[in-house]
Amino acid sequence: MDIVIYIAVYSAAYLLGSIPSAVWIGKWLHGSDIREHGSGNAGAVNSVRTYGWKTGLLVLLLDVAKGMLSVSLPLIFKLAAPGSEQMTNLQVLTGSMAILGHLFPVFADFRGGKGVATIFGIVLFMQPEIALICAVVFLVTILISGIASVSYFDIRNSIGIFTDRRNIFPDLGDFRLQNARQKHDDFLDMRGCSSFPHASRQHQKIDKR
């Protein structure tokens, strides 16, 4: 019976992560698939670029909520004592399943986003002070570089630097992040500009190096 409960909780976490917030909201409010616009990423940043701040903020909040709810499942089902190492490990596992769902959502042809907002929601629930540091790192990096993909990598590095669990999450999204950054760079080359300040100028400097 315990195995059945664990499988059910992990499956629920994956299904939560699989909710394609950007795709569904884009189709509902704007009648289009976000993956067919901008950088092609089904996430909050591309939603901001394509649909505006209101839609992007809604996508962000829902993706963060997915992460927070996924790591609350072991607590809801009382799979271990709160605050115990076993509980932390279970939360990491359910959080990882949510990230996997976001990357490869069963409800959106297994074409998801980068999982950064979901990761942020997980960290916000488990270690809120680290989440705030990551949010500051993201904002500073994106204001300086103008390239969201660079900010994503800095967030992942920050989680490793400021926690005693450098591998708190498996590298499920590394290859997706690499691919997304390349696609974003190609997108900037095609447009020659970006919705974020200084993105084109910074991108040209990186190419010259």
C-alpha positions in Angstrom: 0.0 0.0 0.0 2.9 2.4 0.8 4.3 1.9 -2.7 1.0 2.7 -4.2 0.8 5.9 -2.3 4.3 6.9 -3.3 3.6 6.2 -6.9 0.4 8.2 -6.7 2.2 11.2 -5.1 5.0 11.2 -7.7 2.5 10.8 -10.5 0.5 13.7 -9.1 3.6 15.9 -9.0 4.4 15.1 -12.6 0.9 15.9 -13.7 1.0 19.2 -11.8 4.3 20.1 -13.6 2.7 19.0 -16.9 0.1 21.8 -16.7 1.3 24.0 -19.6 0.4 27.4 -18.2 1.9 29.4 -21.0 0.3 27.3 -23.7 -3.2 27.2 -22.3 -3.3 30.8 -21.2 -1.9 31.9 -24.6 -4.6 30.0 -26.4 -7.3 31.1 -24.0 -6.6 34.8 -23.9 -4.9 35.4 -27.2 -5.9 32.5 -29.4 -2.4 31.4 -30.3 0.3 28.9 -29.2 3.2 30.7 -27.3 5.6 28.1 -28.8 5.0 29.5 -32.2 6.2 33.0 -31.2 9.3 34.7 -30.0 12.0 32.3 -28.7 9.5 29.4 -29.0 9.8 28.7 -25.2 6.6 28.0 -23.3 7.4 30.1 -20.3 6.8 33.4 -18.6 9.5 35.5 -20.2 8.4 34.6 -23.7 4.8 35.3 -22.7 5.9 38.8 -21.6 7.6 39.4 -24.9 4.7 38.0 -27.0 1.6 38.9 -25.0 2.6 41.6 -22.5 3.3 41.8 -18.8 -0.2 40.9 -17.6 -0.2 37.5 -19.3 3.4 36.9 -18.5 2.8 37.6 -14.8 -0.2 35.2 -14.8 2.0 32.4 -16.4 4.7 33.1 -13.9 2.5 32.8 -10.9 0.9 29.6 -12.1 4.3 28.0 -12.8 5.6 29.0 -9.4 2.5 27.6 -7.8 3.0 24.3 -9.6 6.4 24.0 -7.9 5.2 25.0 -4.5 2.3 22.6 -4.6 4.4 19.7 -5.8 6.7 19.8 -2.8 3.8 20.2 -0.4 2.4 16.8 -1.5 4.6 14.7 0.9 3.4 17.0 3.7 -0.3 16.7 2.7 -0.1 12.9 2.6 2.1 12.8 5.7 4.7 10.5 4.0 7.3 11.5 6.7 7.8 13.6 9.7 7.9 17.3 8.9 11.4 18.8 8.9 13.1 15.3 8.8 15.7 14.4 6.2 13.3 11.8 4.8 10.7 14.6 4.2 13.3 16.8 2.5 14.3 13.9 0.2 10.7 13.2 -0.6 10.1 16.8 -1.4 13.2 16.9 -3.7 11.8 13.8 -5.5 8.3 15.2 -6.0 9.8 18.6 -7.0 12.0 16.8 -9.6 8.9 15.1 -11.0 7.2 18.5 -11.3 10.2 19.8 -13.2 10.2 16.8 -15.5 6.5 17.4 -16.1 7.2 21.1 -17.0 10.0 20.1 -19.4 8.0 17.3 -21.0 4.3 18.0 -20.3 1.9 15.2 -21.2 -0.8 17.8 -21.8 1.2 19.7 -24.5 2.8 17.1 -26.7 5.8 16.8 -24.3 7.0 20.3 -25.5 7.4 22.4 -22.4 9.5 25.2 -21.0 12.8 25.5 -19.1 11.3 24.8 -15.7 12.9 27.8 -14.0 9.7 29.3 -12.5 8.8 25.8 -11.3 12.2 25.4 -9.7 11.8 28.8 -8.1 8.5 27.7 -6.6 10.1 24.6 -5.2 12.9 26.5 -3.6 10.5 29.2 -2.4 8.6 26.6 -0.5 11.6 24.7 0.9 14.1 27.5 1.4 12.4 30.9 0.9 15.5 33.0 1.8 17.4 31.2 -1.0 14.6 31.9 -3.4 14.7 35.6 -2.7 18.5 35.6 -3.4 17.8 33.8 -6.7 15.1 36.3 -7.6 17.6 39.2 -7.1 20.3 37.4 -9.1 17.8 36.9 -12.0 16.7 40.5 -12.0 20.2 41.9 -11.8 21.5 39.5 -14.5 18.6 40.2 -16.9 18.9 44.0 -16.5 22.7 43.8 -17.2 22.6 41.2 -20.0 19.1 41.6 -21.3 19.2 37.8 -22.1 16.8 35.7 -20.1 18.7 32.4 -20.8 21.8 33.8 -19.1 19.7 34.6 -16.0 18.4 31.0 -15.9 21.9 29.6 -15.6 22.8 32.1 -12.9 19.8 31.0 -10.9 20.8 27.4 -11.1 24.3 28.3 -10.0 23.0 30.4 -7.1 21.0 27.5 -5.8 24.2 25.4 -5.7 26.2 28.2 -4.1 23.8 29.2 -1.3 22.5 25.7 -0.3 24.3 22.8 1.3 22.6 20.6 -1.4 24.5 21.5 -4.5 22.6 18.8 -6.4 19.3 19.5 -4.8 17.7 18.9 -8.1 18.9 16.5 -10.9 20.1 18.2 -14.1 16.9 17.4 -15.9 16.8 20.7 -17.6 20.5 21.3 -18.5 20.3 20.1 -22.0 16.9 21.9 -22.5 18.5 25.1 -21.1 21.5 24.8 -23.5 19.2 24.3 -26.4 16.9 27.1 -25.3 19.8 29.5 -25.0 21.0 28.7 -28.5 17.4 29.1 -29.9 17.2 32.5 -28.0 20.5 33.6 -29.5 19.4 32.6 -33.0 16.2 34.5 -32.4 18.1 37.6 -31.4 20.3 37.3 -34.5 17.2 37.1 -36.6 15.5 40.1 -35.1 18.6 42.2 -34.3 16.9 43.4 -31.2 15.1 42.3 -28.1 12.2 43.4 -25.8 14.8 43.6 -23.0 17.1 46.6 -22.6 20.6 46.4 -24.0 20.1 42.8 -25.2 21.2 43.3 -28.8 24.3 45.4 -27.8 25.3 42.8 -25.2 24.7 40.0 -27.6 27.0 41.6 -30.2 29.7 42.0 -27.6 29.5 38.4 -26.7 29.8 37.4 -30.4 32.9 39.5 -30.9 34.6 37.8 -28.0 
